[in-house]
Structure formats: structure tokens, C-alpha cells
Amino acid sequence: MKLLLTDSGITNASIQDALVDLLGKPITESSALCIPTAGYGAPNADPGGPWRFISGRSIYPMTGLGWKSVGVLELTALPSIDEARWVSWVREADALLVNGGDALYLAHWMRESGLADLLPSLPHTVYVGISAGSMVMTPRIGQDFVGWKPTTGGDSTLGLVDFSIFPHLDQPACPENTMAEAARWAARIAGPAYAIDEQTAIKVTDGAVEVVSEGHWELF
């Protein structure tokens, strides 16, 4: 699977160029499935957030980029649907667009739905995450970002990449997310960790990691 792990979606030309490169064709010729699930799990969640993400009216550019087609894949519904049916939807999509919200809630439903097990078998699919949708691919998020608590406890996510992500660096809406705080967070995380702002994304292709940025970021 090819990954584009963003802080705030496709916010600039460099990140959009990276997305097109991963797709191997224009966005207008590509099909996508959007996954709103994480938007329900955050402590301050409201039903308007997932709707804005799905409808393309979110402040985070993702579903409204001019895709050839966009469908909705709600992970909480998948256990009640024939597996072969929804797996075919995923395999036919060029991209999975994954909403922000709560990373541990998203990780839980990725596992419960079976999507987590399917992801490694999708070498040509482009996974595009926003915030928690990006963090869910990492080994851990750190206690600072624990909101929804799994019954197993801890802060472990899917571990499909070997680095962690501190999002929303220097974001006015998150004044606590300073570089100094990111450094303290990183010191408590085992392994490499990136702090990224809204103009930054991390591109992963066949295990090779590239930072795409018109803003600020740091590797710890």
C-alpha cells in the first residue's frame, strides 16, 4: 500500500502533486472511498464533522478534489455486511480517504471490521489520512493524544509504518502543540517520530519515507 499521511489534507500544490504521483494518474480519473469513522470517536465529536468530511465541505481538502467517483466506507457497518462484498469495493478503489478524529477509535474499528488485515494486501491502493487517519498507521500515538480508550488500554495503533506522528504543529486551534511540546512527546515515544504542521505530509512508497512540505516539520 502507498501512503500519504497528512496533517490537514491536501492543503498545497506539493502535497497534491505527491498524491497524483502515488495514484499514477489524475485525480479526475481516480475513484475513492472515504472513511469517516474516526470523526465519531473524538471527545468533542459531533455528527456535523463526518458529514462535512463526506460532503467535501470540511476545512480539510479531501473528498472535494474532483475525484471521478467518491463512495463512503463506514467501518462500524462492515461487520454486518458480507465480507466479499465490501472487500471488492475496497480493492476496486484507487484511494482510501481517511478522516481525522480519534486514532484509537479508528484503530479499533479498522481491526474489528477486518480492514486492518486487508490493507497490507493492497499494493496499488493509495491511503490518504488526515490527522488521526494518519496517526492510526503508526505504532503508537503517545498518551498526550489518548481520548477514546480501548478496553485493552494503552496507546498502540496499527504499526504499518515504523514512526509516530505529532500533528497540528503550531496550529492556532491547538496552542499546546508547540515544537517544545512535540520534543517532550517524542522523548516518550520509542522509535523515530515526526512533528508536522498543516502544510506537511509524509509520503511512504515501498517502505521509503519522504516528507512533502511547504511548512514546518521536525524528525526526532
C-alpha positions as CSV (number, residue, x, y, z in Angstrom):
1,M,0.0,0.0,0.0
2,K,1.1,3.5,-0.8
3,L,0.6,6.1,1.9
4,L,0.1,9.8,2.1
5,L,-0.1,10.7,5.8
6,T,-1.2,14.3,6.1
7,D,-1.9,16.7,8.9
8,S,-4.8,18.5,7.4
9,G,-5.5,17.0,4.0
10,I,-4.4,18.2,0.5
11,T,-3.5,21.7,1.6
12,N,-1.0,22.8,-1.1
13,A,0.3,22.1,-4.5
14,S,3.3,20.0,-3.3
15,I,1.0,17.6,-1.4
16,Q,-1.4,17.4,-4.3
17,D,1.5,16.6,-6.7
18,A,2.5,13.8,-4.3
19,L,-1.0,12.4,-4.3
20,V,-1.1,12.4,-8.1
21,D,2.3,10.7,-8.2
22,L,1.1,7.9,-5.9
23,L,-2.1,7.5,-7.9
24,G,-0.2,7.3,-11.2
25,K,-3.0,9.2,-13.0
26,P,-5.0,12.4,-12.5
27,I,-7.4,12.7,-9.5
28,T,-10.2,13.3,-12.1
29,E,-9.6,9.7,-13.4
30,S,-9.4,8.1,-10.0
31,S,-12.0,6.6,-7.7
32,A,-12.0,7.0,-3.9
33,L,-13.7,5.6,-0.8
34,C,-13.9,8.0,2.1
35,I,-13.8,6.6,5.7
36,P,-15.5,9.0,8.2
37,T,-15.3,6.6,11.2
38,A,-12.6,8.4,13.3
39,G,-14.8,11.5,13.3
40,Y,-17.3,9.8,15.7
41,G,-14.8,8.8,18.3
42,A,-13.2,12.1,19.4
43,P,-14.3,13.5,22.8
44,N,-15.7,16.6,21.2
45,A,-17.2,14.8,18.2
46,D,-20.4,16.0,16.6
47,P,-22.4,14.5,13.7
48,G,-21.6,17.6,11.6
49,G,-17.9,16.6,11.3
50,P,-18.3,13.4,9.4
51,W,-20.9,15.0,7.2
52,R,-18.6,17.8,6.3
53,F,-15.8,15.3,5.5
54,I,-18.1,13.2,3.3
55,S,-19.7,16.1,1.5
56,G,-16.4,17.9,0.8
57,R,-17.3,20.9,2.9
58,S,-14.7,20.3,5.6
59,I,-11.9,22.8,6.0
60,Y,-9.6,19.8,5.3
61,P,-9.4,19.3,1.5
62,M,-10.0,15.7,0.6
63,T,-13.3,14.4,-0.9
64,G,-13.9,17.6,-2.9
65,L,-10.7,17.4,-5.0
66,G,-12.6,16.4,-8.2
67,W,-12.4,12.6,-8.0
68,K,-14.0,10.6,-10.7
69,S,-16.2,9.0,-8.0
70,V,-16.4,9.0,-4.2
71,G,-18.1,6.4,-2.0
72,V,-18.5,6.1,1.7
73,L,-17.0,3.2,3.7
74,E,-18.3,3.3,7.3
75,L,-16.2,0.8,9.3
76,T,-18.8,0.3,12.0
77,A,-21.2,-1.1,9.4
78,L,-18.8,-3.6,7.8
79,P,-19.2,-6.4,10.4
80,S,-22.9,-6.6,9.3
81,I,-22.1,-6.7,5.6
82,D,-20.9,-9.7,3.5
83,E,-17.1,-9.6,3.6
84,A,-16.6,-10.4,-0.1
85,R,-18.9,-7.5,-1.0
86,W,-17.1,-4.7,0.9
87,V,-13.7,-6.2,0.2
88,S,-14.5,-5.9,-3.6
89,W,-15.4,-2.2,-3.0
90,V,-12.0,-1.6,-1.4
91,R,-10.0,-3.5,-4.0
92,E,-11.7,-1.5,-6.8
93,A,-10.9,1.9,-5.3
94,D,-7.8,3.8,-6.3
95,A,-7.7,5.7,-3.0
96,L,-8.9,5.4,0.6
97,L,-9.5,8.9,2.2
98,V,-9.5,8.6,6.0
99,N,-10.9,11.2,8.2
100,G,-9.4,12.6,11.4
101,G,-10.9,12.4,14.8
102,D,-9.7,9.8,17.3
103,A,-6.9,7.5,16.3
104,L,-7.5,4.8,18.9
105,Y,-11.2,4.6,18.0
106,L,-10.3,4.3,14.3
107,A,-7.7,1.6,15.1
108,H,-10.3,-0.3,17.0
109,W,-12.8,-0.3,14.1
110,M,-10.1,-1.0,11.5
111,R,-9.3,-4.2,13.4
112,E,-13.0,-5.1,14.2
113,S,-14.1,-4.5,10.6
114,G,-11.2,-6.5,9.1
115,L,-9.8,-3.6,7.1
116,A,-6.6,-3.6,9.1
117,D,-5.9,-7.1,7.9
118,L,-6.7,-6.3,4.3
119,L,-4.5,-3.2,4.0
120,P,-1.2,-5.0,3.5
121,S,-2.6,-6.8,0.5
122,L,-3.4,-3.6,-1.4
123,P,-0.1,-2.7,-3.1
124,H,-1.6,-0.3,-5.6
125,T,-4.1,1.5,-3.4
126,V,-3.3,4.9,-2.1
127,Y,-4.1,5.5,1.6
128,V,-4.6,9.2,2.4
129,G,-5.0,10.1,6.0
130,I,-5.9,13.3,7.9
131,S,-4.6,13.7,11.4
132,A,-5.9,10.7,13.3
133,G,-6.3,9.0,9.9
134,S,-2.6,9.3,9.5
135,M,-1.7,8.6,13.2
136,V,-3.5,5.2,13.1
137,M,-0.9,3.8,10.8
138,T,1.9,4.3,13.3
139,P,2.9,2.0,16.2
140,R,1.9,4.4,19.0
141,I,0.3,7.8,19.4
142,G,1.5,8.7,22.9
143,Q,-0.6,9.4,26.0
144,D,-1.0,13.0,25.0
145,F,-3.3,12.0,22.2
146,V,-5.3,9.4,24.0
147,G,-9.0,10.3,24.0
148,W,-11.3,7.3,23.4
149,K,-9.9,4.4,25.5
150,P,-9.9,0.8,24.2
151,T,-10.8,-1.9,26.6
152,T,-7.2,-3.2,26.3
153,G,-5.8,0.1,27.4
154,G,-2.6,1.6,26.0
155,D,-1.9,3.9,23.1
156,S,-1.0,1.3,20.4
157,T,-2.2,1.8,16.8
158,L,-1.7,-0.4,13.7
159,G,2.1,-0.1,13.3
160,L,2.1,-0.3,9.5
161,V,4.9,2.3,9.5
162,D,7.8,2.4,12.0
163,F,7.4,6.1,13.0
164,S,5.0,8.1,15.1
165,I,3.3,11.4,14.2
166,F,2.7,14.6,16.3
167,P,0.1,16.5,14.2
168,H,-1.1,20.1,14.1
169,L,2.3,21.6,15.0
170,D,1.9,25.4,15.7
171,Q,-1.8,25.2,14.8
172,P,-3.6,28.3,16.4
173,A,-6.6,26.0,17.2
174,C,-4.2,23.7,19.2
175,P,-1.9,26.2,21.0
176,E,-0.5,23.4,23.2
177,N,1.1,21.8,20.1
178,T,4.4,23.6,20.1
179,M,7.7,22.3,19.0
180,A,8.9,22.2,22.6
181,E,5.8,20.0,23.5
182,A,6.5,17.8,20.4
183,A,10.0,17.3,21.6
184,R,8.8,16.2,25.1
185,W,6.2,13.9,23.4
186,A,8.9,12.4,21.1
187,A,11.2,11.7,24.1
188,R,8.5,9.3,25.5
189,I,7.9,7.5,22.1
190,A,10.1,4.6,21.2
191,G,11.5,5.0,17.7
192,P,11.5,7.8,15.1
193,A,8.8,10.5,15.3
194,Y,7.7,13.4,13.1
195,A,6.1,16.6,14.2
196,I,4.2,18.1,11.2
197,D,2.1,21.1,10.5
198,E,-0.9,21.6,8.2
199,Q,1.3,22.2,5.2
200,T,3.2,18.9,5.6
201,A,2.6,15.3,4.7
202,I,4.6,12.1,4.9
203,K,4.7,10.0,1.7
204,V,5.6,6.3,2.0
205,T,6.2,4.2,-1.1
206,D,7.5,0.6,-0.7
207,G,8.9,1.5,2.7
208,A,10.7,4.6,1.5
209,V,9.7,7.7,3.5
210,E,9.7,11.2,2.1
211,V,8.5,14.4,3.8
212,V,6.5,16.7,1.5
213,S,6.2,20.1,2.9
214,E,5.6,23.8,2.3
215,G,5.6,24.4,6.0
216,H,7.3,23.2,9.2
217,W,8.2,19.8,10.4
218,E,10.8,18.0,12.6
219,L,12.2,14.5,12.8
220,F,13.1,13.4,16.3
